[in-house]
Amino acid sequence: MPHFLAPSITLPSLPFISGEYEFAYEAKCRVDSHQSLILVRFKKDDTLQNDSSGDEFSHNEFFLRKVERLNKNDSIVKCEKSSKSQPTGIIKNALKALMDQQSNQHLITHNLNNNSPRQNLQSPFFKSVQHFLDFSQKYPQKCLIEVGFGSGRHLLHLAQSNPHLMCIGIEIHSPSIEQILRQIELLGLTNLYIIHTDARILLEILPPCIALGIYVHFPVPWNKKPHRRVFCKAFLEESLRVLDDNALLHLRSDDEIYFRDALDLALSHKHINLQVQKNHKNAIVSKYEARWERQNKDIFDLKIFKTTTQGQDSCIKSAKNTQNTEKTFIFDKILRKNLDNYTNFPYKKIAKDWFLHIDNVYYAKDVYVLALCFGDFNQPQNKFLQISFDTSYSTHYVGGNPIPTKAAYKAHRHLMEFLSVDSKDKE
Ligand SMILES: C[S@@+](CC[C@H](N)C(=O)[O-])C[C@H]1O[C@@H](n2cnc3c(N)ncnc32)[C@H](O)[C@@H]1O
Protein backbone atom coordinates (compact mmCIF):
# COMPACT_ATOMS: atom_id res chain seq x y z
CA MET A 1 0.00 0.00 0.00
CA PRO A 2 1.29 3.47 -0.83
CA HIS A 3 2.63 5.27 2.26
CA PHE A 4 5.29 7.53 3.71
CA LEU A 5 6.96 7.27 7.07
CA ALA A 6 8.55 9.96 9.22
CA PRO A 7 9.55 10.41 12.88
CA SER A 8 6.52 12.68 13.18
CA ILE A 9 4.03 13.99 10.65
CA THR A 10 2.58 17.46 10.72
CA LEU A 11 -0.44 18.16 8.56
CA PRO A 12 -0.87 21.58 7.00
CA SER A 13 -3.84 23.51 8.27
CA LEU A 14 -6.97 21.93 6.78
CA PRO A 15 -8.67 22.32 4.39
CA PHE A 16 -5.47 22.40 2.33
CA ILE A 17 -5.39 22.53 -1.46
CA SER A 18 -2.51 21.25 -3.55
CA GLY A 19 -2.98 21.04 -7.32
CA GLU A 20 -6.01 18.90 -8.03
CA TYR A 21 -6.25 17.66 -4.43
CA GLU A 22 -8.12 19.05 -1.47
CA PHE A 23 -7.29 17.63 1.96
CA ALA A 24 -10.61 18.38 3.61
CA TYR A 25 -10.49 17.35 7.28
CA GLU A 26 -8.75 15.08 9.74
CA ALA A 27 -11.16 12.91 11.72
CA LYS A 28 -9.72 11.50 14.94
CA CYS A 29 -10.47 7.97 16.03
CA ARG A 30 -12.73 8.00 19.07
CA VAL A 31 -11.02 5.11 20.86
CA ASP A 32 -7.43 5.72 19.76
CA SER A 33 -6.31 9.33 19.50
CA HIS A 34 -3.13 8.24 17.68
CA GLN A 35 -5.12 7.26 14.60
CA SER A 36 -6.99 9.53 12.24
CA LEU A 37 -8.52 9.62 8.77
CA ILE A 38 -7.80 12.42 6.31
CA LEU A 39 -10.47 12.96 3.67
CA VAL A 40 -8.98 13.70 0.24
CA ARG A 41 -11.06 15.03 -2.63
CA PHE A 42 -9.68 15.50 -6.10
CA LYS A 43 -10.92 17.06 -9.31
CA LYS A 44 -12.12 14.43 -11.69
CA ASP A 45 -10.24 14.08 -14.95
CA ASP A 46 -12.70 12.84 -17.58
CA THR A 47 -10.09 10.61 -19.16
CA LEU A 48 -9.78 8.78 -15.85
CA GLN A 49 -13.48 8.42 -15.39
CA ASN A 50 -14.45 4.90 -14.55
CA ASP A 51 -18.00 4.60 -13.33
CA SER A 52 -20.37 6.29 -11.06
CA SER A 53 -23.12 4.82 -8.95
CA GLY A 54 -25.15 7.98 -9.38
CA ASP A 55 -23.30 9.68 -6.54
CA GLU A 56 -20.59 11.33 -8.60
CA PHE A 57 -19.17 13.43 -5.84
CA SER A 58 -18.37 10.51 -3.58
CA HIS A 59 -16.30 8.87 -6.29
CA ASN A 60 -13.78 11.71 -6.14
CA GLU A 61 -12.85 11.03 -2.55
CA PHE A 62 -10.89 8.63 -0.44
CA PHE A 63 -9.29 8.49 2.99
CA LEU A 64 -5.68 8.46 4.00
CA ARG A 65 -4.95 7.01 7.41
CA LYS A 66 -2.43 8.66 9.74
CA VAL A 67 -1.04 6.56 12.57
CA GLU A 68 1.39 7.61 15.28
CA ARG A 69 3.20 4.35 16.06
CA LEU A 70 4.29 4.78 19.65
CA ASN A 71 6.12 1.43 19.80
CA LYS A 72 8.25 2.37 16.75
CA ASN A 73 8.60 6.03 17.55
CA ASP A 74 7.41 7.10 14.12
CA SER A 75 4.32 8.11 12.17
CA ILE A 76 2.91 6.79 8.92
CA VAL A 77 0.39 8.12 6.41
CA LYS A 78 -1.02 5.47 4.11
CA CYS A 79 -3.85 4.74 1.78
CA GLU A 80 -6.98 3.55 3.61
CA LYS A 81 -7.70 0.42 1.63
CA SER A 82 -11.43 0.15 2.11
CA SER A 83 -12.11 3.67 0.81
CA LYS A 84 -9.92 3.11 -2.26
CA SER A 85 -11.95 3.40 -5.41
CA GLN A 86 -9.23 5.31 -7.22
CA PRO A 87 -6.23 4.11 -9.22
CA THR A 88 -3.08 3.75 -7.12
CA GLY A 89 -1.38 6.59 -9.03
CA ILE A 90 -3.98 9.09 -7.83
CA ILE A 91 -3.52 8.00 -4.23
CA LYS A 92 0.27 8.09 -4.50
CA ASN A 93 0.15 11.64 -5.84
CA ALA A 94 -2.07 12.71 -2.94
CA LEU A 95 0.40 11.18 -0.50
CA LYS A 96 3.27 12.94 -2.32
CA ALA A 97 1.48 16.26 -1.93
CA LEU A 98 1.31 15.69 1.83
CA MET A 99 4.86 14.37 1.94
CA ASP A 100 6.09 17.56 0.28
CA GLN A 101 4.72 19.44 3.26
CA GLN A 102 7.17 17.60 5.56
CA SER A 103 10.77 18.66 5.64
CA ASN A 104 12.89 16.16 3.68
CA GLN A 105 15.53 15.41 6.30
CA HIS A 106 12.76 14.10 8.54
CA LEU A 107 11.45 11.49 6.14
CA ILE A 108 12.30 7.84 6.92
CA THR A 109 10.95 6.11 3.83
CA HIS A 110 8.19 6.04 1.20
CA ASN A 111 7.05 3.97 -1.80
CA LEU A 112 5.57 6.73 -3.90
CA ASN A 113 7.88 6.75 -6.93
CA ASN A 114 7.41 5.84 -10.60
CA ASN A 115 3.77 6.35 -11.15
CA SER A 116 1.41 8.38 -13.16
CA PRO A 117 -2.24 8.71 -12.17
CA ARG A 118 -3.17 6.88 -15.35
CA GLN A 119 -1.33 3.68 -14.47
CA ASN A 120 -2.91 0.49 -13.19
CA LEU A 121 -6.18 -0.84 -14.46
CA GLN A 122 -7.00 2.18 -16.59
CA SER A 123 -8.84 0.67 -19.49
CA PRO A 124 -12.24 1.32 -21.03
CA PHE A 125 -12.80 -2.42 -20.63
CA PHE A 126 -12.26 -2.40 -16.87
CA LYS A 127 -15.62 -1.78 -15.20
CA SER A 128 -16.84 -1.46 -11.66
CA VAL A 129 -19.78 -3.44 -10.31
CA GLN A 130 -21.69 -0.15 -10.22
CA HIS A 131 -21.36 0.11 -13.99
CA PHE A 132 -23.67 -2.87 -14.33
CA LEU A 133 -26.39 -1.59 -12.00
CA ASP A 134 -28.36 -0.38 -15.02
CA PHE A 135 -27.28 -3.26 -17.22
CA SER A 136 -30.46 -3.59 -19.30
CA GLN A 137 -30.34 0.06 -20.36
CA LYS A 138 -26.69 -0.12 -21.35
CA TYR A 139 -26.53 -3.54 -22.96
CA PRO A 140 -29.43 -4.76 -25.08
CA GLN A 141 -27.49 -7.79 -26.34
CA LYS A 142 -27.01 -11.12 -24.52
CA CYS A 143 -23.75 -11.91 -22.83
CA LEU A 144 -21.33 -14.66 -21.82
CA ILE A 145 -19.82 -14.61 -18.33
CA GLU A 146 -16.67 -16.29 -17.04
CA VAL A 147 -16.07 -16.54 -13.31
CA GLY A 148 -12.44 -16.67 -12.08
CA PHE A 149 -10.80 -16.51 -15.52
CA GLY A 150 -7.21 -16.64 -14.16
CA SER A 151 -4.79 -16.49 -17.12
CA GLY A 152 -7.79 -15.61 -19.31
CA ARG A 153 -7.11 -18.05 -22.16
CA HIS A 154 -10.68 -19.38 -22.25
CA LEU A 155 -12.26 -15.96 -21.79
CA LEU A 156 -10.22 -14.39 -24.62
CA HIS A 157 -11.23 -17.30 -26.83
CA LEU A 158 -14.91 -16.75 -25.91
CA ALA A 159 -14.70 -13.06 -26.84
CA GLN A 160 -12.82 -13.72 -30.08
CA SER A 161 -15.18 -16.42 -31.25
CA ASN A 162 -18.37 -14.52 -30.29
CA PRO A 163 -17.83 -11.00 -31.61
CA HIS A 164 -21.59 -10.30 -31.66
CA LEU A 165 -21.95 -11.06 -27.92
CA MET A 166 -20.74 -9.11 -24.94
CA CYS A 167 -18.39 -11.10 -22.69
CA ILE A 168 -17.81 -10.39 -19.00
CA GLY A 169 -14.89 -11.71 -16.98
CA ILE A 170 -15.06 -11.65 -13.20
CA GLU A 171 -11.89 -12.05 -11.10
CA ILE A 172 -10.71 -11.27 -7.60
CA HIS A 173 -6.99 -11.51 -8.47
CA SER A 174 -5.57 -8.14 -9.62
CA PRO A 175 -2.50 -9.45 -11.56
CA SER A 176 -4.80 -11.66 -13.68
CA ILE A 177 -6.92 -8.60 -14.39
CA GLU A 178 -3.95 -6.46 -15.39
CA GLN A 179 -2.73 -9.23 -17.66
CA ILE A 180 -6.04 -9.71 -19.48
CA LEU A 181 -6.56 -5.95 -19.91
CA ARG A 182 -3.22 -5.85 -21.77
CA GLN A 183 -4.34 -8.80 -23.91
CA ILE A 184 -7.66 -7.10 -24.74
CA GLU A 185 -5.71 -4.09 -25.99
CA LEU A 186 -3.18 -6.17 -27.96
CA LEU A 187 -5.90 -8.26 -29.63
CA GLY A 188 -8.06 -5.20 -30.32
CA LEU A 189 -11.13 -6.76 -28.66
CA THR A 190 -14.11 -4.51 -28.08
CA ASN A 191 -16.64 -6.95 -26.64
CA LEU A 192 -14.95 -8.00 -23.40
CA TYR A 193 -15.42 -6.29 -20.02
CA ILE A 194 -13.51 -7.15 -16.88
CA ILE A 195 -14.72 -6.71 -13.32
CA HIS A 196 -12.73 -6.98 -10.12
CA THR A 197 -15.20 -8.45 -7.68
CA ASP A 198 -16.49 -11.59 -6.08
CA ALA A 199 -18.60 -13.33 -8.73
CA ARG A 200 -21.37 -13.98 -6.21
CA ILE A 201 -21.86 -10.22 -5.78
CA LEU A 202 -22.04 -9.48 -9.49
CA LEU A 203 -24.52 -12.25 -10.24
CA GLU A 204 -26.84 -10.99 -7.54
CA ILE A 205 -27.16 -7.56 -9.15
CA LEU A 206 -27.49 -8.63 -12.79
CA PRO A 207 -30.94 -8.73 -14.41
CA PRO A 208 -32.57 -12.08 -15.24
CA CYS A 209 -32.26 -13.93 -18.55
CA ILE A 210 -29.34 -11.96 -19.98
CA ALA A 211 -26.63 -14.63 -20.22
CA LEU A 212 -26.22 -17.35 -22.82
CA GLY A 213 -23.46 -18.99 -20.83
CA ILE A 214 -21.76 -18.83 -17.43
CA TYR A 215 -18.39 -20.57 -17.21
CA VAL A 216 -16.65 -21.63 -14.00
CA HIS A 217 -13.46 -23.43 -14.93
CA PHE A 218 -11.20 -24.94 -12.30
CA PRO A 219 -12.50 -22.98 -9.32
CA VAL A 220 -10.50 -23.17 -6.09
CA PRO A 221 -11.85 -26.39 -4.44
CA TRP A 222 -11.82 -25.21 -0.81
CA ASN A 223 -12.56 -28.77 0.27
CA LYS A 224 -11.68 -27.98 3.88
CA LYS A 225 -13.77 -24.77 3.88
CA PRO A 226 -16.59 -25.50 1.43
CA HIS A 227 -18.48 -22.35 2.51
CA ARG A 228 -15.82 -20.36 0.63
CA ARG A 229 -16.57 -22.04 -2.68
CA VAL A 230 -17.86 -19.89 -5.47
CA PHE A 231 -20.16 -22.67 -6.70
CA CYS A 232 -22.69 -22.78 -3.86
CA LYS A 233 -26.48 -22.96 -3.58
CA ALA A 234 -26.94 -19.18 -3.87
CA PHE A 235 -24.56 -19.04 -6.84
CA LEU A 236 -26.48 -21.78 -8.63
CA GLU A 237 -29.79 -20.04 -8.01
CA GLU A 238 -28.50 -16.66 -9.14
CA SER A 239 -26.89 -18.24 -12.22
CA LEU A 240 -30.16 -19.88 -13.19
CA ARG A 241 -31.93 -16.55 -12.76
CA VAL A 242 -29.37 -14.69 -14.89
CA LEU A 243 -29.25 -17.34 -17.63
CA ASP A 244 -31.56 -17.23 -20.61
CA ASP A 245 -33.84 -20.22 -21.35
CA ASN A 246 -31.81 -23.32 -22.29
CA ALA A 247 -28.57 -21.45 -21.63
CA LEU A 248 -25.59 -23.15 -20.02
CA LEU A 249 -23.84 -23.04 -16.66
CA HIS A 250 -20.55 -24.89 -17.17
CA LEU A 251 -18.42 -26.14 -14.29
CA ARG A 252 -15.11 -27.76 -15.28
CA SER A 253 -12.94 -29.13 -12.50
CA ASP A 254 -10.14 -31.56 -11.72
CA ASP A 255 -11.50 -31.94 -8.18
CA GLU A 256 -13.87 -34.86 -7.87
CA ILE A 257 -15.22 -33.81 -4.47
CA TYR A 258 -16.07 -30.34 -5.76
CA PHE A 259 -17.62 -31.81 -8.88
CA ARG A 260 -19.78 -34.28 -6.90
CA ASP A 261 -20.92 -31.59 -4.46
CA ALA A 262 -21.88 -29.33 -7.38
CA LEU A 263 -23.72 -32.22 -9.01
CA ASP A 264 -25.66 -32.84 -5.76
CA LEU A 265 -26.58 -29.16 -5.60
CA ALA A 266 -27.80 -29.23 -9.19
CA LEU A 267 -29.79 -32.43 -8.59
CA SER A 268 -31.57 -30.84 -5.66
CA HIS A 269 -33.26 -28.53 -8.17
CA LYS A 270 -36.70 -29.64 -9.26
CA HIS A 271 -36.35 -28.97 -12.97
CA ILE A 272 -32.91 -29.25 -14.39
CA ASN A 273 -31.24 -30.53 -17.52
CA LEU A 274 -27.76 -31.90 -16.89
CA GLN A 275 -24.85 -33.25 -18.87
CA VAL A 276 -21.85 -34.86 -17.22
CA GLN A 277 -18.59 -35.62 -19.02
CA LYS A 278 -15.28 -37.09 -17.90
CA ASN A 279 -11.97 -36.28 -19.59
CA HIS A 280 -13.69 -34.42 -22.39
CA LYS A 281 -11.20 -32.37 -24.45
CA ASN A 282 -11.84 -28.65 -24.64
CA ALA A 283 -10.73 -26.48 -27.55
CA ILE A 284 -8.87 -24.23 -25.12
CA VAL A 285 -6.60 -25.63 -22.43
CA SER A 286 -6.13 -23.25 -19.53
CA LYS A 287 -2.92 -22.95 -17.51
CA TYR A 288 -4.44 -24.98 -14.69
CA GLU A 289 -5.81 -27.60 -17.01
CA ALA A 290 -2.42 -28.04 -18.67
CA ARG A 291 -0.92 -28.71 -15.24
CA TRP A 292 -3.50 -31.37 -14.41
CA GLU A 293 -3.09 -32.93 -17.86
CA ARG A 294 0.65 -33.33 -17.25
CA GLN A 295 -0.23 -35.08 -13.98
CA ASN A 296 -2.76 -37.33 -15.76
CA LYS A 297 -5.61 -36.16 -13.54
CA ASP A 298 -9.23 -36.75 -14.44
CA ILE A 299 -11.21 -33.72 -15.55
CA PHE A 300 -14.94 -33.45 -14.83
CA ASP A 301 -17.49 -31.35 -16.68
CA LEU A 302 -20.89 -30.51 -15.28
CA LYS A 303 -23.13 -28.74 -17.78
CA ILE A 304 -26.36 -27.37 -16.35
CA PHE A 305 -28.93 -26.08 -18.81
CA LYS A 306 -31.69 -23.77 -17.62
CA THR A 307 -35.03 -25.38 -18.29
CA THR A 308 -38.49 -23.91 -18.01
CA THR A 309 -41.55 -25.77 -16.85
CA GLN A 310 -45.02 -25.51 -18.22
CA GLY A 311 -47.00 -22.73 -16.63
CA GLN A 312 -43.88 -20.90 -15.49
CA ASP A 313 -42.92 -17.69 -17.16
CA SER A 314 -39.92 -18.35 -19.33
CA CYS A 315 -37.40 -15.66 -20.19
CA ILE A 316 -38.96 -15.34 -23.64
CA LYS A 317 -42.46 -14.82 -22.29
CA SER A 318 -41.43 -12.64 -19.42
CA ALA A 319 -42.09 -9.04 -20.39
CA LYS A 320 -40.29 -7.44 -17.50
CA ASN A 321 -36.60 -7.82 -17.32
CA THR A 322 -36.13 -6.28 -13.94
CA GLN A 323 -32.84 -5.89 -12.21
CA ASN A 324 -32.33 -6.75 -8.59
CA THR A 325 -31.30 -3.21 -7.69
CA GLU A 326 -34.38 -1.19 -6.71
CA LYS A 327 -32.87 -0.94 -3.26
CA THR A 328 -31.49 2.52 -2.65
CA PHE A 329 -29.42 3.61 0.27
CA ILE A 330 -31.55 6.34 1.79
CA PHE A 331 -30.36 8.21 4.87
CA ASP A 332 -32.82 8.82 7.67
CA LYS A 333 -32.50 11.79 9.98
CA ILE A 334 -29.57 10.76 12.13
CA LEU A 335 -29.54 11.81 15.79
CA ARG A 336 -26.20 13.20 16.85
CA LYS A 337 -26.73 12.08 20.42
CA ASN A 338 -26.88 8.46 19.24
CA LEU A 339 -23.33 8.87 17.96
CA ASP A 340 -22.11 10.83 20.96
CA ASN A 341 -23.68 8.57 23.57
CA TYR A 342 -22.68 5.22 22.09
CA THR A 343 -19.23 4.24 23.30
CA ASN A 344 -19.39 0.50 23.22
CA PHE A 345 -17.54 -0.08 19.92
CA PRO A 346 -17.28 -2.32 18.03
CA TYR A 347 -21.03 -2.59 17.64
CA LYS A 348 -22.11 -5.95 16.21
CA LYS A 349 -25.44 -7.12 14.87
CA ILE A 350 -25.63 -10.61 13.43
CA ALA A 351 -28.83 -11.73 11.70
CA LYS A 352 -29.56 -14.94 9.80
CA ASP A 353 -28.43 -13.80 6.37
CA TRP A 354 -26.66 -10.50 7.01
CA PHE A 355 -24.53 -8.72 9.58
CA LEU A 356 -23.39 -5.24 10.51
CA HIS A 357 -20.27 -4.21 12.41
CA ILE A 358 -19.55 -0.63 13.31
CA ASP A 359 -15.87 -1.06 13.91
CA ASN A 360 -14.98 2.49 14.82
CA VAL A 361 -16.07 6.10 14.92
CA TYR A 362 -13.95 9.05 13.84
CA TYR A 363 -14.93 12.67 14.27
CA ALA A 364 -13.89 16.13 13.14
CA LYS A 365 -16.10 18.84 14.57
CA ASP A 366 -19.46 18.36 12.90
CA VAL A 367 -18.49 15.38 10.78
CA TYR A 368 -18.50 11.78 11.99
CA VAL A 369 -17.08 8.87 10.05
CA LEU A 370 -18.19 5.33 10.81
CA ALA A 371 -15.93 2.45 9.77
CA LEU A 372 -18.33 -0.30 8.76
CA CYS A 373 -18.18 -3.91 7.70
CA PHE A 374 -21.47 -5.45 6.65
CA GLY A 375 -23.52 -7.50 4.23
CA ASP A 376 -23.37 -11.18 3.49
CA PHE A 377 -21.07 -13.37 5.63
CA ASN A 378 -19.23 -14.66 2.54
CA GLN A 379 -18.98 -11.29 0.82
CA PRO A 380 -18.59 -8.59 3.49
CA GLN A 381 -18.28 -5.01 2.29
CA ASN A 382 -16.06 -2.50 4.07
CA LYS A 383 -17.24 1.07 3.82
CA PHE A 384 -16.89 4.42 5.53
CA LEU A 385 -20.07 6.35 6.18
CA GLN A 386 -19.55 10.10 6.48
CA ILE A 387 -22.27 11.69 8.60
CA SER A 388 -22.37 15.45 8.53
CA PHE A 389 -24.20 17.87 10.79
CA ASP A 390 -22.77 20.77 8.81
CA THR A 391 -23.77 21.93 5.34
CA SER A 392 -20.18 21.91 4.03
CA TYR A 393 -20.29 18.12 3.81
CA SER A 394 -23.00 15.62 3.06
CA THR A 395 -23.97 12.31 4.60
CA HIS A 396 -22.91 9.54 2.25
CA TYR A 397 -20.76 6.46 1.79
CA VAL A 398 -17.25 7.62 0.91
CA GLY A 399 -16.10 6.14 -2.41
CA GLY A 400 -19.67 5.39 -3.51
CA ASN A 401 -22.64 3.45 -2.24
CA PRO A 402 -22.27 -0.18 -1.22
CA ILE A 403 -23.08 -2.76 -3.85
CA PRO A 404 -26.83 -3.18 -3.42
CA THR A 405 -26.99 -6.82 -2.43
CA LYS A 406 -29.97 -7.87 -0.31
CA ALA A 407 -27.70 -8.37 2.70
CA ALA A 408 -26.05 -4.94 2.32
CA TYR A 409 -29.42 -3.27 2.08
CA LYS A 410 -30.72 -4.99 5.22
CA ALA A 411 -27.57 -3.98 7.09
CA HIS A 412 -27.99 -0.37 5.92
CA ARG A 413 -31.62 -0.29 7.10
CA HIS A 414 -30.56 -1.61 10.50
CA LEU A 415 -27.81 1.02 10.70
CA MET A 416 -30.29 3.79 9.92
CA GLU A 417 -32.55 2.55 12.67
CA PHE A 418 -29.65 2.38 15.08
CA LEU A 419 -28.63 5.96 14.28
CA SER A 420 -31.99 7.64 13.89
CA VAL A 421 -34.28 6.16 16.52
CA ASP A 422 -34.10 7.97 19.83
CA SER A 423 -32.41 5.63 22.31
CA LYS A 424 -35.28 6.30 24.75
CA ASP A 425 -37.69 4.87 22.17
CA LYS A 426 -35.53 1.80 21.64
CA GLU A 427 -36.14 0.60 25.19
C1 LIG B 1 -7.69 -22.18 -9.90
S1 LIG B 1 -7.90 -20.66 -10.71
C2 LIG B 1 -8.53 -21.11 -12.30
C3 LIG B 1 -8.33 -20.05 -13.33
C4 LIG B 1 -8.87 -20.34 -14.72
N1 LIG B 1 -10.29 -20.49 -14.72
C5 LIG B 1 -8.21 -21.54 -15.33
O1 LIG B 1 -8.90 -22.49 -15.66
O2 LIG B 1 -6.97 -21.51 -15.49
C6 LIG B 1 -9.33 -20.01 -9.90
C7 LIG B 1 -9.51 -18.53 -10.18
O3 LIG B 1 -10.74 -18.11 -9.62
C8 LIG B 1 -10.56 -16.84 -9.01
N2 LIG B 1 -11.62 -16.71 -7.99
C9 LIG B 1 -11.70 -17.38 -6.81
N3 LIG B 1 -12.83 -17.06 -6.13
C10 LIG B 1 -13.48 -16.15 -6.92
C11 LIG B 1 -14.69 -15.43 -6.78
N4 LIG B 1 -15.45 -15.58 -5.69
N5 LIG B 1 -15.06 -14.57 -7.76
C12 LIG B 1 -14.28 -14.42 -8.86
N6 LIG B 1 -13.11 -15.07 -9.04
C13 LIG B 1 -12.72 -15.93 -8.10
C14 LIG B 1 -9.15 -16.90 -8.47
O4 LIG B 1 -8.59 -15.61 -8.27
C15 LIG B 1 -8.42 -17.68 -9.57
O5 LIG B 1 -7.89 -16.84 -10.56
The ligand as an SDF file (V2000), in Angstrom:
LIG
                    3D

 27 29  0  0  0  0  0  0  0  0999 V2000
   -7.6910  -22.1760   -9.9030 C   0  0  0  0  0  0  0  0  0  0  0  0
   -7.8970  -20.6620  -10.7140 S   0  0  0  0  0  0  0  0  0  0  0  0
   -8.5300  -21.1100  -12.2990 C   0  0  0  0  0  0  0  0  0  0  0  0
   -8.3300  -20.0530  -13.3280 C   0  0  0  0  0  0  0  0  0  0  0  0
   -8.8670  -20.3390  -14.7230 C   0  0  0  0  0  0  0  0  0  0  0  0
  -10.2950  -20.4900  -14.7250 N   0  0  0  0  0  0  0  0  0  0  0  0
   -8.2140  -21.5430  -15.3320 C   0  0  0  0  0  0  0  0  0  0  0  0
   -8.9040  -22.4920  -15.6600 O   0  0  0  0  0  0  0  0  0  0  0  0
   -6.9700  -21.5110  -15.4910 O   0  0  0  0  0  0  0  0  0  0  0  0
   -9.3290  -20.0060   -9.9000 C   0  0  0  0  0  0  0  0  0  0  0  0
   -9.5060  -18.5250  -10.1820 C   0  0  0  0  0  0  0  0  0  0  0  0
  -10.7440  -18.1100   -9.6230 O   0  0  0  0  0  0  0  0  0  0  0  0
  -10.5650  -16.8420   -9.0060 C   0  0  0  0  0  0  0  0  0  0  0  0
  -11.6200  -16.7110   -7.9860 N   0  0  0  0  0  0  0  0  0  0  0  0
  -11.7000  -17.3820   -6.8100 C   0  0  0  0  0  0  0  0  0  0  0  0
  -12.8330  -17.0580   -6.1340 N   0  0  0  0  0  0  0  0  0  0  0  0
  -13.4780  -16.1450   -6.9190 C   0  0  0  0  0  0  0  0  0  0  0  0
  -14.6910  -15.4270   -6.7770 C   0  0  0  0  0  0  0  0  0  0  0  0
  -15.4550  -15.5770   -5.6860 N   0  0  0  0  0  0  0  0  0  0  0  0
  -15.0640  -14.5680   -7.7610 N   0  0  0  0  0  0  0  0  0  0  0  0
  -14.2800  -14.4150   -8.8620 C   0  0  0  0  0  0  0  0  0  0  0  0
  -13.1100  -15.0740   -9.0440 N   0  0  0  0  0  0  0  0  0  0  0  0
  -12.7150  -15.9290   -8.1030 C   0  0  0  0  0  0  0  0  0  0  0  0
   -9.1530  -16.8980   -8.4660 C   0  0  0  0  0  0  0  0  0  0  0  0
   -8.5870  -15.6140   -8.2700 O   0  0  0  0  0  0  0  0  0  0  0  0
   -8.4230  -17.6780   -9.5660 C   0  0  0  0  0  0  0  0  0  0  0  0
   -7.8920  -16.8410  -10.5550 O   0  0  0  0  0  0  0  0  0  0  0  0
  1  2  1  0
  2  3  1  0
  2 10  1  0
  3  4  1  0
  4  5  1  0
  5  6  1  0
  5  7  1  0
  7  8  2  0
  7  9  1  0
 10 11  1  0
 11 12  1  0
 11 26  1  0
 12 13  1  0
 13 14  1  0
 13 24  1  0
 14 15  1  0
 14 23  1  0
 15 16  2  0
 16 17  1  0
 17 18  1  0
 17 23  2  0
 18 19  1  0
 18 20  2  0
 20 21  1  0
 21 22  2  0
 22 23  1  0
 24 25  1  0
 24 26  1  0
 26 27  1  0
M  CHG  2   2   1   9  -1
M  END
$$$$
